C-alpha cells in the first residue's frame, strides 16, 4: 500500500463520527434482527396496570435484598447498593409492558437515575449478578457500511428478565409474594388473567421469620416506587 493510500485510510477513520471507537462491536453481540437478540417477552398480561404491579414488585424486592445484605453483613461478590434501586427504577421506566421491549442506552438510564454513565454500568453488573436483570448485546449496520471504515457498530443492549427463576430462593420468594400482593390490589378480573406462578419450595421456619420481620420493617417505610403509580418514560 502506498503512503498516499495509507493516508487516505487514516483520514477516513479520523473523520469517522465515532473516532474514539466506543461503538466497536463487542464479543457475543448479535444483529438487532438476529433471533438471538429478540429476547423480549410481554410483562404479565401486557396491561399498564399489571405491568406497574410487576414493576413495583421488582423494586420492592431489590430494596428488601439490599436491606438484607447490609443487615446480614454480606461480604460476597457484587454486594448490592442503594444506587442499584435507583438505576433499576430508571431502567424499568423505559419498558413497554405490552411487548417487553427494553433497550435504553446507558446515557438515558443515567439521566433518568441522576447518576453518571459509569455508575450505571457498574450497577447493572451487580443487578445482573443477582439475576434481577439480564441483557443481550446488539449491533446495527454502521453509517460507513460499504465504504472505508467499520461495517457494524454497537447499539444499546436488549434487556430482559428471563433470569428471574435463577434468583436467590429467598429473594425470588419475596418477589412472588410482592407480585401476588400487588396484583391482588387490582381486583379479581385482573388476577384471572395472570398465569399462576410455579410453586416454590417452602422456606424453613428460621428463614421465613427473617422475611416476616423484613416485610414488617418495609411496610413501615416509604415505598420504593412513587405513591401515585405514574412512571415517566413508560411505553418507549
MITOR-29196 format. One record per residue (C-alpha): residue number from 1; residue in one letter; chain; x, y, z. Coordinates in Angstrom, 3 decimals, always signed. Layout:
<rs>
@num = NUM; residu = A; chaine = A; u = X; v = Y; w = Z
...
</rs>
This chain:
<rs>
@num = 1; residu = X; chaine = A; u = +0.000; v = +0.000; w = +0.000
@num = 2; residu = X; chaine = A; u = +1.354; v = +3.396; w = -0.939
@num = 3; residu = X; chaine = A; u = +1.875; v = +6.209; w = +1.551
@num = 4; residu = X; chaine = A; u = -0.994; v = +8.115; w = -0.063
@num = 5; residu = X; chaine = A; u = -3.357; v = +5.164; w = +0.311
@num = 6; residu = X; chaine = A; u = -2.378; v = +4.799; w = +3.964
@num = 7; residu = X; chaine = A; u = -3.040; v = +8.489; w = +4.421
@num = 8; residu = X; chaine = A; u = -6.491; v = +8.158; w = +2.863
@num = 9; residu = X; chaine = A; u = -7.372; v = +5.301; w = +5.251
@num = 10; residu = X; chaine = A; u = -6.160; v = +7.294; w = +8.242
@num = 11; residu = X; chaine = A; u = -8.157; v = +10.337; w = +7.178
@num = 12; residu = X; chaine = A; u = -11.277; v = +8.241; w = +6.803
@num = 13; residu = X; chaine = A; u = -11.006; v = +6.983; w = +10.376
@num = 14; residu = X; chaine = A; u = -10.271; v = +10.446; w = +11.711
@num = 15; residu = X; chaine = A; u = -13.407; v = +11.764; w = +10.016
@num = 16; residu = X; chaine = A; u = -15.486; v = +8.809; w = +11.236
@num = 17; residu = X; chaine = A; u = -18.178; v = +10.110; w = +13.555
@num = 18; residu = X; chaine = A; u = -17.005; v = +7.888; w = +16.425
@num = 19; residu = X; chaine = A; u = -13.196; v = +8.284; w = +16.428
@num = 20; residu = X; chaine = A; u = -12.792; v = +7.034; w = +19.996
@num = 21; residu = X; chaine = A; u = -14.133; v = +3.647; w = +18.793
@num = 22; residu = X; chaine = A; u = -16.589; v = +3.240; w = +21.687
@num = 23; residu = X; chaine = A; u = -19.152; v = +1.624; w = +19.354
@num = 24; residu = X; chaine = A; u = -16.898; v = -1.107; w = +18.020
@num = 25; residu = X; chaine = A; u = -18.869; v = -4.413; w = +18.157
@num = 26; residu = X; chaine = A; u = -18.051; v = -6.412; w = +21.253
@num = 27; residu = X; chaine = A; u = -17.783; v = -10.162; w = +21.620
@num = 28; residu = X; chaine = A; u = -21.060; v = -12.106; w = +21.827
@num = 29; residu = X; chaine = A; u = -23.076; v = -9.354; w = +20.160
@num = 30; residu = X; chaine = A; u = -25.906; v = -10.069; w = +17.728
@num = 31; residu = X; chaine = A; u = -27.588; v = -8.068; w = +14.999
@num = 32; residu = X; chaine = A; u = -30.821; v = -6.433; w = +16.163
@num = 33; residu = X; chaine = A; u = -32.721; v = -8.641; w = +13.697
@num = 34; residu = X; chaine = A; u = -30.993; v = -11.841; w = +14.803
@num = 35; residu = X; chaine = A; u = -33.366; v = -14.198; w = +16.644
@num = 36; residu = X; chaine = A; u = -30.825; v = -14.400; w = +19.488
@num = 37; residu = X; chaine = A; u = -31.320; v = -10.684; w = +20.088
@num = 38; residu = X; chaine = A; u = -35.114; v = -10.972; w = +20.158
@num = 39; residu = X; chaine = A; u = -35.401; v = -11.659; w = +23.865
@num = 40; residu = X; chaine = A; u = -38.402; v = -9.512; w = +24.741
@num = 41; residu = X; chaine = A; u = -41.395; v = -11.140; w = +26.452
@num = 42; residu = X; chaine = A; u = -44.679; v = -9.496; w = +27.402
@num = 43; residu = X; chaine = A; u = -44.888; v = -8.401; w = +31.051
@num = 44; residu = X; chaine = A; u = -47.807; v = -10.172; w = +32.803
@num = 45; residu = X; chaine = A; u = -50.871; v = -9.617; w = +30.572
@num = 46; residu = X; chaine = A; u = -49.294; v = -6.610; w = +28.851
@num = 47; residu = X; chaine = A; u = -51.538; v = -4.044; w = +30.514
@num = 48; residu = X; chaine = A; u = -50.172; v = -0.955; w = +32.228
@num = 49; residu = X; chaine = A; u = -51.909; v = -1.890; w = +35.475
@num = 50; residu = X; chaine = A; u = -50.324; v = -5.336; w = +35.745
@num = 51; residu = X; chaine = A; u = -47.037; v = -4.015; w = +34.394
@num = 52; residu = X; chaine = A; u = -46.902; v = -1.453; w = +37.176
@num = 53; residu = X; chaine = A; u = -47.720; v = -4.146; w = +39.726
@num = 54; residu = X; chaine = A; u = -44.821; v = -6.245; w = +38.404
@num = 55; residu = X; chaine = A; u = -42.515; v = -3.228; w = +38.334
@num = 56; residu = X; chaine = A; u = -43.360; v = -2.322; w = +41.929
@num = 57; residu = X; chaine = A; u = -42.666; v = -5.931; w = +42.991
@num = 58; residu = X; chaine = A; u = -39.232; v = -5.784; w = +41.350
@num = 59; residu = X; chaine = A; u = -38.402; v = -2.572; w = +43.166
@num = 60; residu = X; chaine = A; u = -39.706; v = -3.862; w = +46.491
@num = 61; residu = X; chaine = A; u = -37.554; v = -6.965; w = +46.044
@num = 62; residu = X; chaine = A; u = -34.317; v = -5.126; w = +45.321
@num = 63; residu = X; chaine = A; u = -34.986; v = -2.803; w = +48.263
@num = 64; residu = X; chaine = A; u = -35.547; v = -5.787; w = +50.571
@num = 65; residu = X; chaine = A; u = -32.489; v = -7.552; w = +49.181
@num = 66; residu = X; chaine = A; u = -30.246; v = -4.533; w = +49.779
@num = 67; residu = X; chaine = A; u = -31.587; v = -4.262; w = +53.319
@num = 68; residu = X; chaine = A; u = -30.952; v = -7.959; w = +53.993
@num = 69; residu = X; chaine = A; u = -27.405; v = -7.898; w = +52.637
@num = 70; residu = X; chaine = A; u = -26.498; v = -4.965; w = +54.854
@num = 71; residu = X; chaine = A; u = -28.216; v = -6.420; w = +57.937
@num = 72; residu = X; chaine = A; u = -26.537; v = -9.797; w = +57.448
@num = 73; residu = X; chaine = A; u = -23.147; v = -8.184; w = +56.669
@num = 74; residu = X; chaine = A; u = -22.998; v = -9.861; w = +53.276
@num = 75; residu = X; chaine = A; u = -19.387; v = -9.954; w = +52.068
@num = 76; residu = X; chaine = A; u = -19.862; v = -11.878; w = +48.827
@num = 77; residu = X; chaine = A; u = -19.242; v = -10.565; w = +45.303
@num = 78; residu = X; chaine = A; u = -21.206; v = -7.649; w = +43.853
@num = 79; residu = X; chaine = A; u = -22.843; v = -6.503; w = +47.075
@num = 80; residu = X; chaine = A; u = -25.936; v = -4.501; w = +46.201
@num = 81; residu = X; chaine = A; u = -26.009; v = -0.779; w = +46.971
@num = 82; residu = X; chaine = A; u = -28.780; v = +1.769; w = +47.363
@num = 83; residu = X; chaine = A; u = -27.899; v = +3.260; w = +43.985
@num = 84; residu = X; chaine = A; u = -28.881; v = -0.047; w = +42.376
@num = 85; residu = X; chaine = A; u = -32.521; v = +0.513; w = +43.314
@num = 86; residu = X; chaine = A; u = -32.483; v = +3.902; w = +41.592
@num = 87; residu = X; chaine = A; u = -30.779; v = +2.504; w = +38.495
@num = 88; residu = X; chaine = A; u = -33.272; v = -0.373; w = +38.266
@num = 89; residu = X; chaine = A; u = -36.186; v = +2.031; w = +38.714
@num = 90; residu = X; chaine = A; u = -34.790; v = +4.264; w = +35.965
@num = 91; residu = X; chaine = A; u = -34.254; v = +1.301; w = +33.642
@num = 92; residu = X; chaine = A; u = -37.777; v = -0.026; w = +34.168
@num = 93; residu = X; chaine = A; u = -39.268; v = +3.370; w = +33.377
@num = 94; residu = X; chaine = A; u = -38.472; v = +2.603; w = +29.719
@num = 95; residu = X; chaine = A; u = -40.124; v = -0.834; w = +29.499
@num = 96; residu = X; chaine = A; u = -43.024; v = -1.478; w = +27.152
@num = 97; residu = X; chaine = A; u = -45.291; v = -3.807; w = +29.141
@num = 98; residu = X; chaine = A; u = -47.227; v = -4.965; w = +26.076
@num = 99; residu = X; chaine = A; u = -44.138; v = -6.266; w = +24.252
@num = 100; residu = X; chaine = A; u = -41.459; v = -6.420; w = +26.948
@num = 101; residu = X; chaine = A; u = -39.204; v = -4.247; w = +24.778
@num = 102; residu = X; chaine = A; u = -36.494; v = -2.557; w = +26.817
@num = 103; residu = X; chaine = A; u = -33.375; v = -1.164; w = +25.181
@num = 104; residu = X; chaine = A; u = -32.425; v = +2.280; w = +26.583
@num = 105; residu = X; chaine = A; u = -28.815; v = +3.388; w = +26.223
@num = 106; residu = X; chaine = A; u = -26.612; v = +3.968; w = +29.274
@num = 107; residu = X; chaine = A; u = -26.905; v = +7.720; w = +28.798
@num = 108; residu = X; chaine = A; u = -30.704; v = +7.600; w = +29.017
@num = 109; residu = X; chaine = A; u = -30.623; v = +5.427; w = +32.141
@num = 110; residu = X; chaine = A; u = -28.045; v = +7.703; w = +33.756
@num = 111; residu = X; chaine = A; u = -30.130; v = +10.794; w = +33.013
@num = 112; residu = X; chaine = A; u = -33.287; v = +9.207; w = +34.454
@num = 113; residu = X; chaine = A; u = -31.472; v = +7.950; w = +37.576
@num = 114; residu = X; chaine = A; u = -29.476; v = +11.144; w = +38.093
@num = 115; residu = X; chaine = A; u = -26.128; v = +9.343; w = +38.180
@num = 116; residu = X; chaine = A; u = -23.093; v = +9.022; w = +35.923
@num = 117; residu = X; chaine = A; u = -22.814; v = +6.644; w = +32.984
@num = 118; residu = X; chaine = A; u = -20.002; v = +4.783; w = +34.766
@num = 119; residu = X; chaine = A; u = -22.225; v = +4.328; w = +37.825
@num = 120; residu = X; chaine = A; u = -24.959; v = +2.828; w = +35.618
@num = 121; residu = X; chaine = A; u = -22.514; v = +0.343; w = +34.066
@num = 122; residu = X; chaine = A; u = -21.288; v = -0.800; w = +37.495
@num = 123; residu = X; chaine = A; u = -24.796; v = -1.009; w = +38.932
@num = 124; residu = X; chaine = A; u = -26.101; v = -3.093; w = +36.033
@num = 125; residu = X; chaine = A; u = -23.317; v = -5.607; w = +36.611
@num = 126; residu = X; chaine = A; u = -24.406; v = -6.009; w = +40.231
@num = 127; residu = X; chaine = A; u = -28.069; v = -6.331; w = +39.277
@num = 128; residu = X; chaine = A; u = -27.176; v = -8.889; w = +36.633
@num = 129; residu = X; chaine = A; u = -25.064; v = -10.937; w = +39.046
@num = 130; residu = X; chaine = A; u = -28.044; v = -11.258; w = +41.385
@num = 131; residu = X; chaine = A; u = -30.400; v = -12.185; w = +38.483
@num = 132; residu = X; chaine = A; u = -32.549; v = -9.077; w = +38.749
@num = 133; residu = X; chaine = A; u = -31.888; v = -8.188; w = +35.113
@num = 134; residu = X; chaine = A; u = -30.088; v = -9.644; w = +32.105
@num = 135; residu = X; chaine = A; u = -29.314; v = -8.480; w = +28.595
@num = 136; residu = X; chaine = A; u = -28.027; v = -9.334; w = +25.147
@num = 137; residu = X; chaine = A; u = -25.541; v = -7.112; w = +23.324
@num = 138; residu = X; chaine = A; u = -26.691; v = -5.939; w = +19.902
@num = 139; residu = X; chaine = A; u = -25.186; v = -4.433; w = +16.763
@num = 140; residu = X; chaine = A; u = -26.507; v = -2.420; w = +13.827
@num = 141; residu = X; chaine = A; u = -25.200; v = -1.506; w = +10.388
@num = 142; residu = X; chaine = A; u = -22.735; v = +1.386; w = +10.632
@num = 143; residu = X; chaine = A; u = -23.162; v = +4.587; w = +8.657
@num = 144; residu = X; chaine = A; u = -19.903; v = +3.731; w = +6.925
@num = 145; residu = X; chaine = A; u = -21.121; v = +0.322; w = +5.692
@num = 146; residu = X; chaine = A; u = -19.996; v = -0.285; w = +2.134
@num = 147; residu = X; chaine = A; u = -17.346; v = +2.394; w = +2.458
@num = 148; residu = X; chaine = A; u = -13.975; v = +2.709; w = +4.085
@num = 149; residu = X; chaine = A; u = -14.410; v = +2.181; w = +7.820
@num = 150; residu = X; chaine = A; u = -16.398; v = -0.040; w = +10.209
@num = 151; residu = X; chaine = A; u = -19.272; v = -2.023; w = +8.735
@num = 152; residu = X; chaine = A; u = -21.116; v = -2.637; w = +12.006
@num = 153; residu = X; chaine = A; u = -21.297; v = -0.868; w = +15.340
@num = 154; residu = X; chaine = A; u = -22.574; v = -1.497; w = +18.827
@num = 155; residu = X; chaine = A; u = -26.025; v = -0.296; w = +19.813
@num = 156; residu = X; chaine = A; u = -27.986; v = -0.416; w = +23.072
@num = 157; residu = X; chaine = A; u = -28.472; v = -3.712; w = +24.902
@num = 158; residu = X; chaine = A; u = -31.726; v = -5.658; w = +24.805
@num = 159; residu = X; chaine = A; u = -32.727; v = -6.098; w = +28.460
@num = 160; residu = X; chaine = A; u = -34.919; v = -8.959; w = +29.635
@num = 161; residu = X; chaine = A; u = -35.966; v = -10.833; w = +32.767
@num = 162; residu = X; chaine = A; u = -35.629; v = -14.489; w = +31.850
@num = 163; residu = X; chaine = A; u = -33.156; v = -14.819; w = +34.711
@num = 164; residu = X; chaine = A; u = -35.813; v = -14.348; w = +37.427
@num = 165; residu = X; chaine = A; u = -36.110; v = -18.087; w = +38.031
@num = 166; residu = X; chaine = A; u = -32.416; v = -18.182; w = +38.918
@num = 167; residu = X; chaine = A; u = -32.727; v = -15.593; w = +41.676
@num = 168; residu = X; chaine = A; u = -31.590; v = -16.497; w = +45.157
@num = 169; residu = X; chaine = A; u = -34.505; v = -18.543; w = +46.615
@num = 170; residu = X; chaine = A; u = -35.388; v = -16.122; w = +49.403
@num = 171; residu = X; chaine = A; u = -35.340; v = -13.155; w = +47.029
@num = 172; residu = X; chaine = A; u = -37.472; v = -14.996; w = +44.456
@num = 173; residu = X; chaine = A; u = -39.939; v = -15.959; w = +47.157
@num = 174; residu = X; chaine = A; u = -40.200; v = -12.343; w = +48.252
@num = 175; residu = X; chaine = A; u = -40.674; v = -11.204; w = +44.643
@num = 176; residu = X; chaine = A; u = -43.517; v = -13.677; w = +44.022
@num = 177; residu = X; chaine = A; u = -45.181; v = -12.673; w = +47.278
@num = 178; residu = X; chaine = A; u = -44.902; v = -8.975; w = +46.418
@num = 179; residu = X; chaine = A; u = -46.209; v = -9.566; w = +42.887
@num = 180; residu = X; chaine = A; u = -49.189; v = -11.569; w = +44.144
@num = 181; residu = X; chaine = A; u = -49.973; v = -8.884; w = +46.701
@num = 182; residu = X; chaine = A; u = -49.758; v = -6.094; w = +44.114
@num = 183; residu = X; chaine = A; u = -51.907; v = -7.965; w = +41.599
@num = 184; residu = X; chaine = A; u = -54.487; v = -8.693; w = +44.287
@num = 185; residu = X; chaine = A; u = -54.982; v = -4.957; w = +44.705
@num = 186; residu = X; chaine = A; u = -56.140; v = -4.742; w = +41.090
@num = 187; residu = X; chaine = A; u = -59.224; v = -6.877; w = +41.697
@num = 188; residu = X; chaine = A; u = -60.459; v = -10.294; w = +40.642
@num = 189; residu = X; chaine = A; u = -60.686; v = -9.542; w = +36.903
@num = 190; residu = X; chaine = A; u = -57.019; v = -8.649; w = +36.710
@num = 191; residu = X; chaine = A; u = -55.936; v = -11.649; w = +38.765
@num = 192; residu = X; chaine = A; u = -57.813; v = -14.023; w = +36.482
@num = 193; residu = X; chaine = A; u = -55.658; v = -13.002; w = +33.517
@num = 194; residu = X; chaine = A; u = -52.379; v = -13.901; w = +35.215
@num = 195; residu = X; chaine = A; u = -50.973; v = -17.389; w = +34.996
@num = 196; residu = X; chaine = A; u = -50.298; v = -18.653; w = +38.492
@num = 197; residu = X; chaine = A; u = -46.568; v = -18.716; w = +39.268
@num = 198; residu = X; chaine = A; u = -44.867; v = -22.062; w = +39.657
@num = 199; residu = X; chaine = A; u = -44.913; v = -23.194; w = +43.287
@num = 200; residu = X; chaine = A; u = -41.687; v = -22.559; w = +45.158
@num = 201; residu = X; chaine = A; u = -40.339; v = -24.764; w = +47.954
@num = 202; residu = X; chaine = A; u = -41.487; v = -23.603; w = +51.394
@num = 203; residu = X; chaine = A; u = -38.899; v = -21.715; w = +53.402
@num = 204; residu = X; chaine = A; u = -37.572; v = -23.151; w = +56.639
@num = 205; residu = X; chaine = A; u = -39.056; v = -21.544; w = +59.798
@num = 206; residu = X; chaine = A; u = -35.931; v = -19.530; w = +60.532
@num = 207; residu = X; chaine = A; u = -35.742; v = -18.052; w = +57.026
@num = 208; residu = X; chaine = A; u = -39.480; v = -17.357; w = +56.969
@num = 209; residu = X; chaine = A; u = -39.157; v = -15.482; w = +60.262
@num = 210; residu = X; chaine = A; u = -36.419; v = -13.301; w = +58.738
@num = 211; residu = X; chaine = A; u = -38.642; v = -12.457; w = +55.774
@num = 212; residu = X; chaine = A; u = -41.609; v = -11.742; w = +58.023
@num = 213; residu = X; chaine = A; u = -39.534; v = -9.281; w = +60.027
@num = 214; residu = X; chaine = A; u = -38.140; v = -7.749; w = +56.836
@num = 215; residu = X; chaine = A; u = -41.594; v = -7.272; w = +55.356
@num = 216; residu = X; chaine = A; u = -42.904; v = -5.732; w = +58.560
@num = 217; residu = X; chaine = A; u = -39.992; v = -3.300; w = +58.536
@num = 218; residu = X; chaine = A; u = -40.545; v = -2.357; w = +54.880
@num = 219; residu = X; chaine = A; u = -44.244; v = -1.738; w = +55.404
@num = 220; residu = X; chaine = A; u = -43.337; v = +0.996; w = +57.868
@num = 221; residu = X; chaine = A; u = -41.027; v = +2.675; w = +55.358
@num = 222; residu = X; chaine = A; u = -41.701; v = +4.647; w = +52.199
@num = 223; residu = X; chaine = A; u = -42.299; v = +2.548; w = +49.111
@num = 224; residu = X; chaine = A; u = -39.502; v = +2.163; w = +46.562
@num = 225; residu = X; chaine = A; u = -41.822; v = +3.421; w = +43.826
@num = 226; residu = X; chaine = A; u = -43.829; v = +6.649; w = +43.519
@num = 227; residu = X; chaine = A; u = -47.056; v = +6.621; w = +45.516
@num = 228; residu = X; chaine = A; u = -49.067; v = +7.918; w = +42.567
@num = 229; residu = X; chaine = A; u = -48.077; v = +4.944; w = +40.415
@num = 230; residu = X; chaine = A; u = -47.006; v = +7.095; w = +37.449
@num = 231; residu = X; chaine = A; u = -43.783; v = +6.235; w = +35.638
@num = 232; residu = X; chaine = A; u = -42.288; v = +8.824; w = +33.284
@num = 233; residu = X; chaine = A; u = -40.890; v = +7.495; w = +30.034
@num = 234; residu = X; chaine = A; u = -43.207; v = +4.492; w = +30.021
@num = 235; residu = X; chaine = A; u = -44.035; v = +2.771; w = +26.727
@num = 236; residu = X; chaine = A; u = -40.941; v = +3.810; w = +24.770
</rs>
